Amino acid sequence: MSGKTTPTIRQQRAALASSDEARREAVVQELEAIGAGEATDVIQWDDMGRVTLTPSDQLSDRAKRAVKKVKVTPNQFGNQIEVEMHDKLSALRLLAKHRGLLEPNAGDQKPSMIGINITGPTTSIVEIDGDDSGSD
């Protein structure tokens, strides 16, 4: 596509923790593009099931960032096209965490743990006079 490689999720996490504001913002934009990317940004299909790729010079910046790999394999029927998108869920999860959306609300007064006390049954020892000889 554009020749530019997208950083891995691990690299993006490290960049989000960076003190460099421009670097953090670039990573946020990259993650937002991945999270918003859709397959139909890159491929289309018609009523007959024929699939076509959008020419690379017509792809939006968002689509270019969201595509991980395009593989075209010629075969006896034409070309087999595989388009792999970056992991959308991981990108959205990382963005949500970065923006504090996955943190518990500080105003919530819910306990983090509930204590349960269980008391077992009490036992009693009863002695029975063992004289059962039947004689008086």
C-alpha positions, 0 to 999 in steps of 0.5 A, a space after each residue: 500500500 503506502 510502504 509505511 508499516 503500522 507499529 505493533 500494539 506493544 509499540 503503540 502502548 509504549 508510545 502512549 506512555 511516552 512524554 512526547 505529546 506529538 508521538 502520543 497523538 500520532 499513535 492515538 490517530 493510528 489507533 483511531 484509524 484502525 478502530 474505525 477501519 472497515 473492510 468495505 473501505 478496501 474491497 467491494 463486491 457486486 450482486 454476482 459476488 465479484 470482489 474488487 479491490 479499491 485502487 491504492 491511490 483511491 484509499 482514504 488515509 483511514 483505510 491505508 492505516 487499517 489494512 495490515 496485508 493484501 495478498 493476491 494469488 493468481 489461480 486458474 479462475 483469476 486472482 484470489 484476493 486476501 485482505 487482512 485488517 489490523 486487529 480492531 478490537 485490540 486497537 479500540 481496547 487500547 484507546 479506551 484504556 488510554 482515555 480512561 474509559 475502562 477505569 472504575 469511576 472514582 465516585 462509585 462507592 462500591 466495595 471491591 470485595 465483599 466479606 462473607 462469614 460462615 459459621 459452622 454448626 455447633 457440636 455437643 458431646 452427650 454421654 450415655 450411660 452404657 449400662 444396658 444389661 437389663 438387670 435391676 
